[in-house]
Amino acid sequence: MRKMAVFGLSFGVAVVLAACNDPGAAAEKGETVTIGYQKGALTLSLKEDEAFARTMADLGYSLEWAEFNTGSSTLEALGSGSTDLANAGDTPSIYAIANRQPIDYIAATDNAPYSEGILVRPDSGIDRVEDLDGKRIAFNRASISQYLLYKALDSVGLTFADIEPVYLGPADANLAFEQGNVDAWVTWDPYLAVSEEKGNHVIATADGLASYRSFYFANSDFADQHPEAVLAYVEALQRVGTTIESDASEAAAIMEKATGLPQDTWIGILNRLDHVPDFIDEEAVFDLQEQADDLMAIGLLEDEVSIVDYVWDREEESE
């Protein structure tokens, strides 16, 4: 079992290089590092970042990028070893480790609770979570949206038995919601922000109910064998994320090109997110473990999982 190491400081390139027992040895390997990703501002900005590519080249690695549509498929590829590094959300990662995928949590952003929520139409007559009793509610099965709905209902003494669940992916849920075939929709950005712009109302966010973070991962074997590459990845994420925090316009332009949504919409979305991941800390582990325990309690997980067993110990691996 790996012991969790808690650190809160960014690493510069010099420290990344020092993490390698023999930096020249890595350069002689000429290995390729494959990074799995979904369309997100931080990862797409990193993909275009020439400094990151140069740093990895100095360490002896070339880069390849593999795009995925879901967190589950991203982590499945990571566990199989077809990718080496990746990003995904909390709920897909819990299912991945429940399936014994050999992945390590390496970093996470701070909680961004206003980036997911429960939407209703302005003429719905639904003003609070209590009003969802007996209503048809759309959400993605076994996702962070289902978990948020569970926490929201539980906070007012309701359960899934009190509603009519409608299991739909975001695109189909959006259509059903707009056509009035469901009474409410639980989703995340950018779907949340776009629906708000159309005049729909958010009756609850994750604030005070559930955590909402972006997580960054490594294949376990890759992390053991190439700690310098893992450290360089996190350092680059921190540097690029800091730039987005100070001015989101360039990242928003990248996202407009990637998704077709206007830059101004993306600026609003990015301004309510945290973009500077840090190495996994106790709070992130606690929130993940709470979610895993809750998912098991409501029958969405069959077996207990121990999050701390899947946290990369960068102190141990850098020795």
Residue pairs with C-beta under 8 A, 6 or more apart in sequence:
1 309
2 104
2 309
2 310
2 311
2 312
2 313
2 316
3 313
3 316
4 280
4 282
4 285
4 308
4 311
4 313
5 279
5 311
5 313
5 314
5 315
5 316
6 279
6 280
6 281
6 282
7 278
7 279
7 281
7 314
7 315
8 278
8 279
8 281
10 235
10 238
10 239
10 278
11 19
11 231
11 234
11 235
11 238
12 235
13 55
13 232
13 235
15 231
15 235
16 55
16 59
16 228
16 231
16 232
16 235
17 23
17 58
17 59
17 228
19 227
19 228
19 231
19 318
20 26
20 59
20 227
20 228
23 59
23 60
23 228
25 60
26 59
26 60
26 61
26 226
26 228
26 229
27 58
27 59
27 60
28 60
29 60
29 61
30 60
30 62
31 60
31 61
31 62
31 226
32 61
32 62
32 63
32 64
33 56
33 61
33 62
33 63
33 64
33 84
33 85
33 226
33 229
34 63
34 64
34 65
34 66
34 82
34 83
34 84
34 85
35 43
35 47
35 63
35 64
35 65
35 66
35 83
35 84
35 85
35 86
35 233
36 66
36 67
36 68
36 74
36 77
36 78
36 83
36 85
36 86
36 87
37 43
37 44
37 47
37 65
37 66
37 67
37 68
37 74
37 86
37 87
38 67
38 68
38 69
38 70
38 71
38 74
38 87
38 88
39 67
39 255
39 258
39 259
40 87
40 214
41 244
41 248
41 251
41 252
41 254
41 255
41 266
41 270
41 273
41 275
42 87
42 214
42 237
42 240
42 241
42 244
42 251
42 275
42 277
43 87
44 251
44 254
44 255
44 258
45 240
45 243
45 244
45 250
45 251
45 254
46 52
46 236
46 237
46 240
47 65
48 254
49 236
49 240
51 236
51 239
52 63
52 232
52 236
52 240
53 63
55 232
55 235
55 236
56 62
56 63
56 229
56 232
59 228
59 229
59 232
61 226
61 229
66 77
66 82
66 83
68 74
68 77
70 92
71 88
71 89
71 91
71 92
71 93
72 88
72 92
72 95
72 96
74 83
74 86
74 87
74 88
74 92
75 86
75 88
75 92
75 93
75 96
75 101
75 103
75 217
76 96
76 101
77 83
77 86
78 84
78 85
78 86
78 96
78 101
78 103
78 217
78 218
78 219
79 96
79 99
79 101
79 102
79 103
79 219
81 219
81 221
81 222
83 219
84 218
84 219
84 222
84 226
84 229
85 216
85 217
85 218
85 219
85 222
85 229
85 230
85 233
86 216
86 217
86 218
87 214
87 215
87 216
87 217
88 96
88 214
88 215
88 217
89 144
89 213
89 214
89 215
90 144
90 211
90 212
90 213
90 215
90 287
90 288
90 291
91 142
91 143
91 144
91 146
91 147
91 291
91 295
92 143
93 103
93 105
93 215
93 217
93 288
94 288
94 291
94 292
94 295
94 301
94 305
94 307
95 142
95 301
96 103
97 103
97 305
97 307
97 310
98 292
98 301
98 302
98 303
98 305
102 219
102 220
102 221
103 217
103 218
103 219
103 220
103 310
104 217
104 218
104 219
104 220
104 223
104 310
104 311
104 312
105 215
105 216
105 217
105 280
105 284
105 285
105 288
105 307
105 310
105 311
105 312
106 216
106 217
106 218
106 223
106 230
106 233
106 234
106 279
106 280
106 312
106 314
107 215
107 216
107 234
107 237
107 277
107 278
107 279
107 280
108 213
108 214
108 215
108 216
108 277
108 278
108 280
108 281
108 284
109 213
109 214
109 241
109 273
109 274
109 275
109 276
109 277
109 278
110 213
110 274
110 276
111 211
111 212
111 213
111 274
111 287
112 212
112 213
112 272
112 273
112 274
113 205
113 206
113 207
113 208
113 209
113 210
113 211
113 212
114 205
114 206
114 207
114 272
115 188
115 189
115 192
115 206
115 212
115 269
115 272
115 273
116 144
116 145
116 148
116 186
116 187
116 188
116 189
116 192
116 205
116 206
116 212
117 148
117 186
117 187
117 188
117 192
117 202
117 203
117 204
117 205
117 206
118 129
118 132
118 137
118 148
118 149
118 152
118 184
118 185
118 186
118 202
118 203
118 204
118 205
119 177
119 184
119 185
119 186
119 187
119 192
119 195
119 196
119 200
119 201
119 202
119 203
120 126
120 183
120 184
120 185
120 200
120 201
120 203
121 177
121 180
121 200
121 201
122 199
122 200
122 201
124 183
124 184
124 201
125 131
126 132
126 135
126 183
126 184
126 203
127 203
128 156
128 203
128 204
129 152
129 153
129 155
129 156
129 158
129 203
129 204
130 156
130 158
131 203
132 152
132 153
132 158
132 162
132 163
132 183
132 184
133 158
133 162
133 163
134 162
134 163
134 164
135 163
135 164
135 183
135 184
136 163
136 164
136 166
136 181
136 182
136 183
136 184
137 149
137 163
137 164
137 165
137 166
137 182
137 183
137 184
137 185
137 186
138 166
138 167
138 168
138 173
138 176
138 177
138 182
138 184
138 185
138 186
139 145
139 146
139 149
139 165
139 166
139 167
139 168
139 173
139 185
139 186
139 187
140 146
140 167
140 168
140 169
140 170
140 173
140 187
141 167
142 300
144 188
144 210
144 212
145 186
145 187
145 188
146 186
146 300
147 210
147 291
147 294
147 295
148 186
148 206
148 209
148 210
149 160
149 186
150 160
150 294
150 298
151 206
151 209
151 210
151 294
152 204
152 209
153 159
153 160
153 162
153 163
155 209
160 298
166 173
166 176
166 181
166 182
168 176
168 182
170 187
170 191
173 182
173 185
173 187
174 185
174 187
174 191
174 195
176 182
176 185
177 184
177 185
177 195
177 200
184 203
185 195
187 195
188 212
189 269
189 272
189 273
190 259
190 261
190 265
190 266
190 269
192 202
193 265
193 268
193 269
194 261
194 265
196 202
197 265
206 212
210 291
211 284
211 287
211 288
211 291
213 274
213 284
213 287
214 273
214 277
215 284
216 233
216 234
216 237
216 277
218 230
218 233
218 312
222 229
222 230
223 230
223 312
223 317
224 317
227 314
227 317
227 318
230 312
230 314
230 317
231 314
231 318
234 277
234 279
237 276
237 277
238 276
238 277
238 278
241 275
241 276
241 277
242 275
242 276
243 250
243 251
244 250
244 251
244 270
244 275
245 274
245 275
245 276
248 266
248 267
248 270
248 271
249 263
249 267
251 266
251 270
251 275
252 263
252 264
252 266
252 267
252 270
253 263
253 266
255 261
255 263
255 266
255 269
255 270
256 262
256 263
256 266
259 266
279 314
280 311
280 312
285 307
285 308
285 311
288 307
289 306
289 307
289 308
292 301
292 304
292 305
292 307
293 304
295 301
296 302
296 303
296 304
